[in-house]
Amino acid sequence: MTTAPWANPPTTPKVKKTVTLDANLVAAVGDGNLSAEVNEALSERVRRLQRATSLRAYLDQYAAAEGSFDEARVEEFVQLLGGRASA
C-alpha cells in the first residue's frame, strides 16, 4: 500500500532544521511540542497543495472530454476542495 506523501506515521524519518518563527505564533501555541505544531502546519499546507493539483488535473480531464467549465463552476469546485492554495 502506498502512503500519501503528507501522511506522518510515527516511523517517518525526522529532519532537524533551524527555523525563525514569529514570537506571537510561538506564544499562541504555548510550551507544548513546537515540532508537532510545525509538522501539523506543514502537513496541512501539503494537503492543500495536493487538493489544488487534483483539482487542476480533474478540470483538465473534464475540459478535454466535455468542454470547459464556466468560472462559476470552477469556483464551486475550488470551494469544495478547501479554497485556493497559494503557491
VMD Tcl script that draws the C-alpha trace (Angstrom):
set ca {
  {0.00 0.00 0.00}
  {1.32 3.47 -0.89}
  {1.31 6.11 1.82}
  {0.20 9.62 0.92}
  {3.20 11.98 0.86}
  {1.71 14.18 3.58}
  {0.94 11.32 5.94}
  {3.13 11.34 9.01}
  {3.24 7.90 10.60}
  {5.35 7.61 13.76}
  {8.12 5.87 11.79}
  {8.59 8.77 9.36}
  {12.24 9.84 9.41}
  {12.76 13.23 11.01}
  {14.96 16.05 9.75}
  {16.37 18.73 12.04}
  {16.06 22.27 10.68}
  {16.58 25.69 12.16}
  {13.61 27.99 11.69}
  {12.76 31.53 12.68}
  {9.20 31.99 13.87}
  {7.07 34.98 14.77}
  {7.07 35.38 18.56}
  {3.30 35.85 18.68}
  {2.76 32.50 16.92}
  {5.07 30.65 19.30}
  {3.33 32.30 22.28}
  {-0.06 31.27 20.89}
  {0.84 27.56 20.89}
  {2.41 27.72 24.34}
  {5.07 25.46 25.76}
  {3.83 22.33 24.01}
  {5.59 20.33 21.34}
  {6.58 23.01 18.82}
  {7.87 20.39 16.37}
  {4.44 18.77 16.31}
  {2.81 22.16 15.68}
  {5.15 22.90 12.78}
  {4.65 19.39 11.36}
  {0.88 19.82 11.54}
  {1.03 23.18 9.76}
  {3.31 21.81 7.03}
  {1.11 18.72 6.61}
  {-1.94 20.92 6.13}
  {-0.08 23.01 3.55}
  {0.89 19.88 1.61}
  {-2.72 18.61 1.73}
  {-3.96 21.94 0.32}
  {-1.37 21.79 -2.47}
  {-2.37 18.20 -3.25}
  {-6.05 19.18 -3.43}
  {-5.20 22.06 -5.78}
  {-3.16 19.73 -8.00}
  {-6.01 17.19 -8.05}
  {-8.50 19.90 -8.96}
  {-6.32 21.13 -11.81}
  {-5.97 17.57 -13.15}
  {-9.72 16.94 -12.87}
  {-10.59 20.20 -14.61}
  {-8.13 19.47 -17.42}
  {-9.57 15.97 -17.85}
  {-13.14 17.28 -17.81}
  {-12.36 20.06 -20.28}
  {-10.76 17.56 -22.67}
  {-13.81 15.29 -22.53}
  {-16.71 17.72 -22.11}
  {-15.53 21.23 -22.86}
  {-14.52 23.93 -20.46}
  {-16.26 24.98 -17.24}
  {-17.54 28.46 -16.76}
  {-15.84 30.42 -13.96}
  {-18.73 29.91 -11.51}
  {-18.41 26.12 -11.84}
  {-14.63 26.30 -11.38}
  {-15.06 28.38 -8.21}
  {-17.62 25.85 -6.90}
  {-15.06 23.04 -7.19}
  {-12.33 25.18 -5.66}
  {-14.50 25.87 -2.62}
  {-15.47 22.19 -2.30}
  {-11.78 21.33 -2.15}
  {-10.97 23.84 0.58}
  {-10.24 27.05 -1.26}
  {-7.34 28.20 -3.33}
  {-3.85 27.12 -2.33}
  {-1.24 29.80 -2.62}
  {1.90 28.84 -4.46}
}
mol new
graphics top color blue
foreach p $ca { graphics top sphere $p radius 0.5 }
foreach p [lrange $ca 0 end-1] q [lrange $ca 1 end] { graphics top cylinder $p $q radius 0.2 }
display resetview
